[in-house]
Amino acid sequence: MGGRVQGVFYRATAARHARELQITGYAKNLPDGRVEVLACGSEAALEELTTRLWIGSSASKVTSVEVAAAPAADFPTDFITR
C-alpha cells in the first residue's frame, strides 16, 4: 500500500479487518514507507480485504494498493503485525 499509511494505525486496522474475515498473514512496514500485507483466505474474503485496505484507517491516505499472487509458504495461523 502506498500513501500515508505509516504512523496512522494502518497495520492495526488491516489486522482487525483480516481477523474479522478469517484471513491469516501479516502486515508490516517497509523501509520506503509503504506497508506490505500478505493475506491467505477465501477468494471472497481476500476481495473484501482488498476493498477495506483501500479505505485504510481513519487517519490514513491510501494512494495505491497492488495485488499479486504469493508463492505457497508457511503462513501464520493468525494475522500478525510486524
Secondary structure, 3 states (H helix, E strand, C coil): CEEECCCCCHHHHHHHHHHHCCCEEEEEECCCCCEEEEEECCHHHHHHHHHHHHHCCCCCEEEECCCCCCCCCCCCCCEEEC
